[in-house]
């Protein structure tokens, strides 16, 4: 019986993981471009945001020995909803740009995809650079100052020679591997797990009954 309970707990965790992978509110990611004059342009994008967005805030960490922050330009994502407030500050000591943008309560909150902002950096040294999100917040009117569930903030790496690639955590890897028709995949996964649980339960019960009968049997020899 204890083995059956362990199996049920394990399969419940697997099922919960499958549903968590399905429930995604979109992502925030970065694209990079090298410009003339040793300028690196970093564009922050929102993609497939499913909930109306009131505000976005994050710290973008960069390599201060290799890059110098120049300026930012606003994107159009939140601009679609009104005239947002901006708070952008470069912290040279901690090598990060502090970014905040919010709409007013009576504005129209956008969903979907669009550019959040552009950052411009002066290249000082090196040919490759990494950027990392920290203290990331994407909020609606109901979740002010809190992250929406399952919004992925993807870190970024760019190389002048080899092009650029995205550094992602485990959750975003699972999201990228997720097929387009997720509901069908989870449906078949649940059927498979149910049959597996039934098969193992029957096998354990049969072994238990056989052992019990063997212990209580009488030897007439």
Phi, psi and omega in degrees: 000322180296322179296321179297317179297321178296318179297318179298318179296318181296315181293327177297321178296318179297318179295318179297322177296321180297316179291325179296321178295329181286324187274092182237136178260017179101192183211164173238126185222175187235143168237148182233155181209131176272128181250168177298152180079025180056046177252134176249121179259125180244120181251128179258127185239148168257141182222128175055042176286119189269342182254143178304128190259122176272319184202161178223138177211147177192162167254128178253108181277138179221175183269101186294335178287339185250343184226146173238126182289135181252302184194174172230158172228137182290149173264188186257356188299300178283338178298335178296337184265349182161217180240087188288157172273145179239143169226107182231124182219136177262120178261096183292330182293317182261006176054057178207150174258126178265119184237134175215139180213132181214146173270172173274162183297331181266009176280173175266123186272122185281158170231173176095223188231159177164167180281133178273311182194163171244136173245142178241132181234144171272127179281125181257310181219169171070170181239358180221147190215148179236150179226140184225133176281145175213150180052047185277132181223130169231115192239152169252181179296330181277340184234048179298134180069016177228150176289140164292146180296138171061034167268119185270126173254110187265126175290168193217145176225136179226139180236130184297325184273316189266002185088202185233155177215161184256132172270123185234155175271179186296323182295320180286333174297316177298322181293320181290331180278349184292127178292164182295321182265076186290324183299319179295319181299314182292325179300311180291328178294319178296320178297316180297314181295325179294315177295323179296316179297317180297317180297314181293322180295316179297318180297317180293319179296318179298316179296323180294315180295319181297317179295322180294318178294322180296323180289330185261000181287155182252134178266113183271358180285000000 
